[in-house]
C-alpha cells in the first residue's frame, strides 16, 4: 500500500513534468551554457512547484486551489511577462566563451526563476486534484502519511525527469563549439520569448471576448 501510493505519485509527477515547454527549454539552455548543475537546480525548482501544487490538491485545500484558478489571469499575465524577460535576457546575453564566472547566475537564482515560473501555471493544480481524487486518499488515521507519500512521489517523479533531461543535455556541455552554442542561445531566447508572447496574446483575446460578450 505504501509503495503503491508513492509509485502513483511518482508516475504522476513524471508525466506532468515531461512536456518540453519553456521550462524544459530553459533547463536545456542553462545546462549547455552554464553546466549540468545549473540545469539540474533549475529543474528542481520546477519539481518543487509541482510538489507544492500536489500538496494543495492532496490536502483538499479547495479554497486555495479555487483562488489560484480564479486568479489565473493575473498569474498567467505575470508568467507571460516573465517568459518574455527571460527570453530577451538569454537572447541579449554575452556570447558563449565571453562569460566570466561572475556573470554566471547563482543556483539560487536559477532555482527561484523556474520555481516562480512553474507556479504561474495554476491549471496544473486541476490535474493534481483529479489525480489525487483517483488515488483514493481518504481521511483516516494514515491520511496525512498518505498525503506525504503522494507528494514525495510527485516531487521524485518530476525531479527524475529533470535529471534525465539535464543529464542528456549535460553530455553535450563543453562539446559544442562557441559559435553553435551562441546560435542556440539566440534561438532559445527567441522561442522562450514567443512562448511568453503567445500567452499574452491569448490573454488579450480572452479579455476582448469577455468585453464584447
N, C-alpha and C positions, 0 to 999 in steps of 0.2 A: 504494500500500500504506500509506504513512504517513498520507495524507489519510483513507483508509478506516478505519484504526484510531481516529484522532481523532474522526471523524464518528460512528462507532458509539458511542464513549464519550459523546459529546455528546448523542446521542439517548437513551441510557440515563439519563444524568444528568437530562435534561429530563423524561422520563417518570416517573422516581422522585420528582421534586420536585412534579409537577403536582397530585396530590390535595390539595385545600384542606382541611387538617385544622387542629388547634390552632395549629401554627406559622404556617400561612398567615394565619389569622385574626389572630394576634398581630402579624404584619408589617403587615397592613392597618390594624389599630388604631393601631399606632405611627406609620404614615405619616400617617394622618388627624389624629392628636392632636399629634404631635411634629415632623412634617415628613418629606419624601421620603428624606433621607439616613439618618434613624433607621430607616426601614423597610428600605432597601437594605442597611444594615450588618447588620441583624437577619437578612435573607435570606442574606447572605454567610456568616453563622455556620452556618446550616443547610447551605449548599453545601459548606463546609469539612468538616463532619461526614460528608457524603456522600462526599467525596473520601477521607477517612480510611478509611471502610469499603470504598470501592472499591479503595484501595491494599492493604488487608489481603487482600481477595479476589483481586486480580490477582497478588499475590506468592505466593498459595497458602499463606498462614500459617494453616494449619488449627488449630494449637494455640491461636492467639488467637481465631479465629472460633468454634471449639468451646467455648472457655471463656466467650465472651460469650453464646453461645446457652444454655449450661448454667446460667449465672448470670443469665439474662434475668429471672427472677422478681424479684430484687433491683433490677435496673436498671429494670424496669417499675414497681416499687413507688416507687423514687426519682422516676421520671418522673411518675407519677400525683400524688404529693405535691407535686412542684414545679409541676405544672399548677394544682393547687388553690391554691397560694400565689400564682402569677401572676394567676390569675383573681380571687382575693379582692383582690389589690393593685390591679388595674385597676378593679374594682367600687368599692372604697373610695377611689380616687384623687380628688383635688380636681376640681371641676367645670371643664370647659373654659373658658378665659378667666381662671381664677384661678391658673393655674400660672405660677410665675415661672421665669426661666431657670435658677435654682439647683435647681429641683425636677425639671427635665428630666433623664432618665437619660443617662449618658455613652454614647458609641458603643461603648466597650469593654464596658460592662455589657450593652448590647443585643446585641452580637455574642456575648459569652460565654454569655448566657442561652439563645439559640437553638442555639448550638453544643452546649451541655451537654444541652439538651432533645432534640436530634436524636440524640445519642449514646445516649440511654436507650431507643432502639428498635433493639435488636440484630438483630431479624428482617430488617431492611433488608440486612444483610450476606449473608443467604442469597440474596437477589435478585441481588446483585452476583456471588456465587460462581457461580450458574447462568449469568449473562450472560457473564462473562469466560471461562467454560469454552466457551461457544458461540462466542466470538470467535476461539478457536484460538490464543491466545497461548501458545506453547510455548517451552521452554528452548532458547535458541540464542544466537549471538553478539549478536543485537539484542534479546534478551529484555527486559532492563531498560529499553531505549529504548522498546519497545512498551508495556511497563507504564506508563512515564511518560506516553506519549501517551494511553493509555486513561484514566488518572486525570485528566490535564489536560482531556480531553474531558468526563469526568463533572462536574468542577468547573465548566467553562464552560457545559455544558448546564443544570446546576442553577442557576447564577448567572443565566443568561439568563431562566429562568422567574421568578426573584425580581425581576429588573429589570423585566420586563414587568408583573408583578402590582403592584409598588410604583409603577411608572410610571403605571398606570391609576388607582390609588388616589391618587397624588400630584396628579392633575388636580383632584380634589375637595378637596384640602387648602386650607383658607382660604376655601372657598366654601360650607361647611356652617355653618349657624347654631350658636351655642354650645349652645342647648337640644338640638338634634338630635344634636350631637356627644357631649354628655354622656349622652344616652339610648343612643347607640350604644356608648359605653364601658361603660355599665352592662350592656347586653345581651351585649357581647363578654366581659365579666368572668364573667357567668353561664355562657355557653356553654363558655368555656375551663375553668371550674371543673367543669362537668358532664362534659367530656372526662376530666378527672382522676378524678372520682368513678366514672365507668364503668370506667376502668382498674383502680381499686382494688376495685370490686365484682367484676369478672371474676377478679381475682387471688384474692379471698376465696372465690369459688365453686370455683376450681381447687383451692385448698387444702383446702376441705371435701370435694371429690370424692376427693382423694388420701387423706384421713384415713378415709373410710368405705369405700374400695375395697380 
